[in-house]
Amino acid sequence: MRKTYLLLSTFFCFLASGILMQSCIEQKQKPQAEITSSVIDTTVYLKSDVKSSPSCKIHIEYMYLTPASAEDSLSMLINSEIQKNLFEGKYIGVAPESVSTQMADNYIRSYRTDVLKLYEADVYNGMDEQDIPGWYNYEYDIQANLENGRDSIWNYTVTTFESTGGAHPNTYSKWLNIDAVSGKVLTAEDTFKKEAEKKICDLILQALIEEVNTRMKTDTIRTIDDLRSIGILLESDPYIPENFLLSKDGVSFLYNRYEIAPYASGDFKLTIPYNEIETYLNK
């Protein structure tokens, strides 16, 4: 009898082990969504058949999730949220793999609409090629990056560079945090405790002071009044900007050019480690 129990126990142990191993194998083999990058790198001429005419250089790198399968609705939702919340909603409903091509096509049409008639008028009036204004030449660059942030959060960042012959080129960035489990875009209200806004702004101010001192290679900037004396935060007190990231190393805040300082000061990217800001975050 004891031998029978022993044999049965051994059998069930092997059976359980086999089921567990099979489950582990299935989990390991379960396909995962992958980050895919679609790249456009081209130069188009104002008059497509005239290579001596002004040109527009375009570089676009657009990242998105390739779903693991046709049933991977979460990845599809995340791609949809990216397209809805960025690029002014222009590409809602466009297949992710086609977004970069549509961006390029739209910009080319805009470029020719803005400039072609003026260029043709100059040529018609006898302007020599060497005298054609430099501002007829455009440059357009978009870097749209997707990467893992803190815990189960996707970080999406878009930086747009555009040169249209003005006094200086324009650069602008937009950041997005997406819950990798639900596909929800996380707002400041979702992320930061409302009652902690003043504490967070104090941390931002201190990080800003440290950044400015580092850039200026000094230690003389110590207060908000010192910042204002060099043209920073002239029109506002410190605030939580629209652009923030729950990155792996801490919470990063972005102020684009002109938000808190003149163009010449550039943008400000400030990261506060989690051990300093964790207590002010919603769980």
N, C-alpha and C positions, 0 to 999 in steps of 0.2 A: 504494500500500500504506500509506504513511504517512497518507494522507488517511482511509483506512478505519479505521486504529487511532485516529485523532483523533476520528472520528465515534462509534466505539464507546465511547471514553473519555468523551466528552461525554454520550452516552446513559446510561451507567451512573452518572455523576455526578448527572444529573437524576433518575434512578430512585432513587438512594440518598437524595438530598435530599427527594424526594417522600415516601419511606417515613418518614424522620426527622420531617418536618413533620407527617405523619399521626399518628405516634406521639405527638408533642408535643400535638397537638390533642386526641387521645384522653385523654392524661393530664390536660390542663386541664379536659376535660369530665367526667372521672370524678367522680361524685357523692360528697360528703363528709357524714359525720354532722354534725348540728347540735345545739347546745345549745338545749333547749326549757325554758321556764318555765311551770309550772302554778300558778295563783294562786287561793286561796280567801280571800275577805274578807267576813265575815258576822257578824251578831249574832243569837244565838238566845236565846229566853226560857225561863226555867225551866219555866213552864207555857206551852206553845206557843200556846194560845188566849187568854192573858192578858198583854197588852202592858205592864201595870203591874207584873208580877212581876219578880224579879231576872233578870239576863241574863248571858250569857257572850259576850265578844268574841273572835273567832277570826280570825287572819291567818296564812296558810300560803303560803310561796313555795317550791316544790319544783322543782329543776332536774334534768334528765336528758338523755341523748343520744337524739335521734331517729335511728335507723339510716338509712344512706344508701340501703339497699335491703333486700329480704327475705333477701339472702345476707350481710348485714353482721352476722355472728355476733359479731365483736369488740365492737361497741357494745352488743349485747344482753348479752354477758358482763359488761361494765363496769357496766351498769345493775343487773344481778343482784348483783354484788359490793357495790355501794352499798347495796342493799336488805338484803343478808345481814349486812353489817358494821355498819350503823347502825340506829337505831330499834329496838334489841333484837330484831332479826330478825322483827318483827311483819308485815312486808309482803313476805316472800319469796314469789315466784310471782305477785304482783300486777302487772298491766300498769302500767308507769311513769306513764302519763298518768292513772291512776286512784288513785295513791298519795295525793295531797293530799286527794282527796275522802274516802278511807277514813280518813285521819288525823283529818279534821274530824268525821266520823260517829262514830268511836270516842271522841273527846273529848267530844262532846255526850252520848253515852250515859253516859260516866263522870261527867260533871257532874251530870246528872239523878239518877243512882244515888246520888251522894254527898250531894246537897243537898235533893232534892224532898220527901222525907218530913219532914225537919226543918222546912222552910218551911211545909208544909201543917199541921204540928202547931202552929206559931206562929200561923198565920192562924186555925186552929180555936179556939185559946185566946184569941182576941180581940186579938192584937197589931196596932197601927195600922201602916199602910204606912210612915209616916215613922220608925217605930221598928225596922223590919226591919234586922237586922245587915248591915253592908256586906260582910261576908265571903261572903254569898250570891252576890255578883257576882264572876265569874271572868274572867280574861283569859289567852289562850293565843296565843303567837306562835312560829312556826318559820321560820327563814331557812336554807334548804338550797341552797348555792351551788356550782356547778361552774365551774372556770376552768383555763386553762393554767398549769402551773407551770414548773419547770425542764425544759429539753430535752423529751423525750417523756413527760412525766408530767402526769397530771390531778391537780389539787388539789380535794378536796371538803370543804367545811366546813358544819357544822350548828350553829346556835345556837338554843336553845330558851329562851323566856321564859314563865314561868307565875306568875300571881298568883292565889292562892286565899284571900286574906283574912288571911294569917298576919302575922307581925311584919314581914316583907319579902318581896318577890317572889323567885323563884328563877330564875337564869340559868345555863345550862350549855352548853358547846360541845364538839363532837367533830370531829376532823380525820382525813382519810384521804388517802393518796397512792396513786395507781393508775398502773401502767405502761401507757401508751397503746398500746404495741406488743403486749404479751402479755395485758393485762387483769388482771395479778396485783396484789393489794394488797401494798404494800411495808411491812414491819415494821421496827422499830428494828434487829433482827438483820440484816436485808437491807441496811440503809442505813449503819450505823455500824460501824467496825472495833472489835471486842471489846476489843482491847488499848489502844484510845484512849479508853475510857470516862472515865478520870480527867481526861484533857486536855479532853475535851468538857465535863465538869462544871465544870472551872475556867473555861472560856469562859462557860458559863451563869451561874456565880456572878458574874463580872465584869459581864455584861450586866444581871443582876438588880440589882446595886449601882448601876449607872448609871441604871437605870430608877427605882429608889426615890429616888435623889438628885434626879432630874428632877421627880418627882411632889412631893417635899417642898421643892423649890426650895432645895436646900442642897448641900454637898459634904462633909458630915461623916460620911456612911456609907461606910466603907472596908473593912470586914472582915465575915466571917460573924457574928462576935460583935456587931457593930454592928446587923446585921439582926435578930438574935435579941433584942436589947434593945428593939426596936419590934414584936416579935411575929411576925417572919417566920422560917421554917425552924426553928421551935422543936422540932419532932418528927423532923427528918431532916436529913441533909446534902444538898447539891445532887444531883439525879439527873436522868436523861433521862426526861422525862414520856412518857406514852402518846401524847399529842397533839403531833405535829410536822408541819411542812410543808416540802417541798422547793420553795420558791417561786422566783420569778424572781430575787429580790434576795439570797437567802441561805436558811439553814435557820432556820425559825421554830419556837419552842417555846411551848406553851401550858400554863399552870397555872390550872385553874379555881378559883373561889372555894372556900375551905377546904382546898385541896390543900397549900399551904405558908404560908397566912396566914389571919387571920380574915375573915369575910364583908365587913366594912367596908373591907378593903384592896382588894377587887375581884379580878379575875383579872389574870394577868401574861402578856403576849405579848412574847416576847423574840426578836429576829432577829439572827443572827450571820452577817456577810457571808461569801461563799464563799472569799474570799482568806484568811480566818482559819481556816476549818473544813474546807476542801477536802481537806487531807492526811489527815483522819480519817474520810473517807467511803469506803465500798466502791465500786469501779468498776462 
